Amino acid sequence: MILKLSDFSYELPQELIAQHPVEPRDAARLMLYDRVSGEVEHARFYDLVDALKSGDVLVFNDSRVIPARLYGTRVPTGGKVEVLLLAPVGEDMWEVLVKPGKKALPGTVISFGDDLTGTVLKRTDFGGRIVQFKYTGVFDDIIGRIGEMPLPPYIHEKLENPDDYQTVYAREKGSAAAPTAGLHFTEALLDRIRAKGVETVFVTLHVGLGTFRPVGETLKTMSCTANFTALCRQPRRK
């Protein structure tokens, strides 16, 4: 059986896509499926603790989203450019996505202000670019001032609090998008989970190009891109 993208298509009314996070985070809706009985239960995320038992292990991705969306202008034409930082690939070099891509030819210089410029070195296999940055100061500090959180395209409202797009346990900087499966956990819920005897373990998987690539119609022939992963013999526990 060949799986196709169209097999998973369904209608989702735009008005049902939340533009702001629920408060508190763990008050979001949760669907529980009982594999034995086949029953479906509609609950709240804070009810997750009732579905767990002592001895269970939850593995969390502690990657932290960086303000990876930068806006600049091409030198000397002044044409507007949007750059999305994906991953560092060398000293002051990053793999990025650029809009409009057809204007980002090798040799193109982009000015972002705040003493930050970037030069397009080459195209990548998946339609991105390798950009060499020049700046004065600390790169992380600069993008912290001028960068924006890379919200998904279906979120149209401006993010008022950048921490809303971080998990409460985000630690290791490097993701170009949030590991959204963990956004609904709160510190209080994690405390309740641990108090029940559930172990929490942390690994790092930075979200990169793969989450932004369009999915091809034939899933079997689609290749996946690599993401930075950090695992160790003794994962961080808390």
Secondary structure by P-SEA (a helix, b strand, c coil): ccccccccbbbbbcccccccccccccccbbbbbcccccbbbbbccccccccccccbbbbbbcbbbcccbbbbbccccccbbbbbbccccccccccccccccccccccbbbbccccbbbbbcccccccbbbbbbbbcccaaaaaaacccccccccccccccccccccccccccccccccccccccccaaaaaaaaaabbbbbbbbbbbccccccccccccccbbbbbcbbbbccccccc
